[in-house]
Amino acid sequence: MILLLDCDNTMYPASCGLMELNDRRINRFIREHLKLDPEQTQKLRVDYLRRYGTTLKGCRLHRRDLRPCESGL
């Protein structure tokens, strides 16, 4: 399987909402699996993004109990 992510809106226009949908799905995963409120979720995502470049990398390093790739995210 090949997965292409258009993180800079070169394949799809920003107006299609692809990145917003992606953000909502990541936030939902974090909220549901870590039992965080929306504010805590956003703080965690910003922290992981700044420190590691992606939320996923931060989760892999600090939350080995989370399995984003197996969750359907």
ZITASUL-V681950 format. One record per helix or strand of 2 or more residues. SS is the DSSP state (alpha for helix, beta for strand). FROM is the first residue (numbers start at 0). LEN is the number of residues. Records with the same first field share a line. If there is no record, write none. Layout:
SS->FROM-LEN + FROM-LEN
This chain:
alpha->13-3 + 17-17 + 37-15 + 54-8 + 67-3
